[in-house]
Amino acid sequence: MKKVTKGFAPLVALALVAAACGGDDAADEPADAPAAADEPADEPAAADEPADEPADEPADEPADAPAEEPAELLFDYGVSDDTIRVGMNADLSGPFASLVSQIVEGQEVYWEMVNEMGGVAGREVELVILDNAYDVPTHLANYEEMRVEDESGVVFFTESTGSPHTAATVDMLSEDNLLAIPLTWYSGWADPDLGANVVEINATYCIESMNGVEYLADTFDAETIAIVSLAGEYGQDGAQGAKLAAEALGLEIVYDGEGAIAGGDQTPIVTELVAAQPDIVWMTTTPTTFAEIFGGSVAQGLQAQWSGNSPTYSYLLLNTALADALSAYYTFSTYTALWGANDSEGMNLVISEMQKRRPDAIFSDNYIRGFLEAMTAHQILMAAADAGDITRAGILEAFQSAEIDFMGLAPNQTWSGDPNDYIVRETYLYDVDASIFTPDATVSDADGSTGNVLAAGPYAGTAAQAFTYEGPCFVAG
């Protein structure tokens, strides 16, 4: 696999700061989008020569009619006669670097496998990986570098880290006929007015919150809830989902901290939570901030059950003094099956390919997300190639009717029709058990574990099933 990297950071060490993925930049609001690009260049090129004509068959035994194939394969920017370039605008040095670095590595392994089998349309897939450092201006600069309308551009963004970051590019994606797979589960991506070129995967923050709150309420007979979040598309989309679930289930919100997380001192939030004494707490934040609020509250005697939107928690927190408290009080909510949670074709593929190509890689569930992103892009690219058009516009058209088979790693997905009919409503819940966590394991270790034990999933609660999607649960500004 050809790979171009810029600013690629190594995996972060197993320590609390690294485990918590850094600061709280997730609260940033989207930057203004730059002005529209120049008009597109000339029509896309076609492959040089058609295939040779088949030999004549004997007159008395006519051959079966061959399957109809496109007369030519159209392609334009980011594609040459032997290469297809896909871009990754990824946080490799910011607050989610430890997570995203492993997702990128999962994609690398998947595309190595694809290239070994012949690539896509006879072309090798080349990854162009740029670090956005979870910074919107840097994300936009990376986009400008990869959007160029020649062979040095990309034909697809298979990773776009961050909700405000991806939101800042939606107009340019539309102008450029480019698709982007976001590492963000914001509920706005299913809205055709916002996310027409955004290939959202799995359930949204909003739906995830509904399922997580309902699961906690049913499992622990909860009557009261506290909600704590960052501001912005990530934090408040999750908080809104928790509120929708609370209303549907008749839970009393004893502390409403939607958007309350700001700055470095979380003592006021800890004080409010301890005073409110909720039965359950739902959070949408970064692991660093979660660790501070959770640890402070438990230390002051709060015995609530906790969960939150997936990026809130890092399994590396089991390497800290919080391990026992997490085992007692935390349920991990996420969007997919985790490593070894089932015996599906997709799970066996992830495990076997990671063990084959990265035998010494740190044991982690995060490689699965990398495979899901790459599987999505691969199936869309193959559909476009089958239609004879791997131009940016042709790939966009293939996406609009695609049906993605995740082979048991997550609920299958399509983006055709009414968003209310195709949004994913199933998520997964895992018990946290620090006693089975293996901090020094690699993917080759048969007993490797991130300390997560499947409790429910694919799971869709009554609130999520009854929810009518009419647009984002949260809209900034």
Salt bridges, closest charged atoms under 4 A:
GLU105 OE2 - ARG358 NE 3.29
GLU108 OE2 - LYS3 NZ 2.95
GLU108 OE1 - ARG358 NH2 3.79
GLU112 OE2 - ARG358 NH2 2.83
GLU116 OE2 - LYS356 NZ 3.33
GLU116 OE2 - ARG357 NH2 3.25
GLU126 OE2 - ARG85 NH1 2.83
GLU144 OE2 - ARG147 NH1 2.89
GLU145 OE1 - LYS6 NZ 3.40
GLU175 OE1 - ARG147 NH2 3.44
ASP176 OD2 - ARG147 NE 2.87
ASP256 OD2 - LYS243 NZ 2.85
GLU258 OE1 - LYS243 NZ 2.57
GLU353 OE1 - ARG357 NE 2.55
GLU373 OE2 - ARG369 NE 3.10
